[in-house]
Amino acid sequence: MKLKLTDIDEAILKSLPPRTPDGSDAGINYADALIKKIQKLKITTEDGRKITCKRRGLRFTLNIGDKIGTGLLRRLENGPDIQTIVHEGISEAAKEAGLVLTREEGALFLEVSD
């Protein structure tokens, strides 16, 4: 099943440099704006499992039910584009939790296997 995680709208894009200075060079402001929007949506699967995403330092944690995945913001491997750095970090966490993250037409989607 495919779930829409979030839209990447203008409010999120405002947190990208040079509009909002980011001393990390890894997109912390963009990551926080994206995660904040994901948390507001309170996404659940059809079978009732909650999907949550958190960030602490450079590490993402993505939970679906009782499965947990972690990923890192890897500036050297995935940079210099900040959106790519953040999306790859969340994608890494999704893979570890048994999900697939895709980016299509200004939105992030999760492929959830049954």
N, C-alpha and C positions, 0 to 999 in steps of 0.2 A: 504494500500500500504506500502511496506517495502522499506526504503531508507537507503543507506549506509552512516552513519555519518562520519566515518573516519577509516583508518587502524591504528592499533597500531604497528608502525614500530620501527626500531632500534633507530631512532633519538628521538622518544618519550621515549623509554625505557632507554636511556642514562640519562634522568633526574631523574631516581629513585635512592634513596640512595642504596648502599654506593658510587656509581659513582659520584653523585652530592650531597654534603651535604645539608640537609634540616632541618633547625632549628625548623620548625613548627610541625614535627612528624605527619602531616596530609597530606603531599604530595602536597604542594603548587607548587613546581617546576614541578612535573609531571602534575598537573592540568593545569598550564600555558602552557606547551608544547602541551598538548592535545587540549586546547581551541584555541591556536594559529593555529594549523593545521585545526581545524573545521572552523575557520574564513577565512582561505585562500581558502577553497573549495567553499565557497559561494553557499550553497545548497538551492535549491528551489524545492517545490513539483510540481507535474504535473499541478495543478491548479494555479500555480504562487505565492504561499505563500513562503516567505523567512524564513529560519531557521537560527537563530543566537544563540550563547551561549557566555556569559560573566561571569567573576568572579570578585567579589569585597570582599576582606577579605576572610571569610570562606563561602560566599554565592555565589551560581550559579544562573544565570538567563537564562532561555531558552525561546526563543520567536519563535512562528510559526504564521505568519500573525499577527493577533491582540490578540492572546492568549499568556499569560505570565505565566511561572511557575518558582518557586524558590526552591532551595534545599540547604542543608548545608553539609559541610565536618564534619562528625561525627566520630571522632577518637575513642571514647570510645565505641560506639555502633557497628561500622563497622570494627574496626581495629583488629589487627595491620598491616594487608596487605594494603599498600598504594594504590595499584590499586583498591582494593575493596572499600576503603574509597571514592576515587574520583568517581568511577563508580556509587556507590550508591547515592552520592550527585547529580550527573547529572541525574540519574534515578528518584530521588525524584522530581527534577525540571520538568522532562518530564511528569511524572504522573500528576502533577499539571496543566500542559498545555494540558492535554488530549492525551498524547503520551505514548508509551511503548518503553523503551530502552532495547535492548538485546545485549549481548556480545557473539559473535560466531567466532571461528577460527581466532583470532587476529584482529578483527574488531568490531566496534560498529554500531548497526543498530537501526533505529527508525521505529516503526510501527505507521503509520499515519492513523487515521480513517477519513473517508470522511465526 
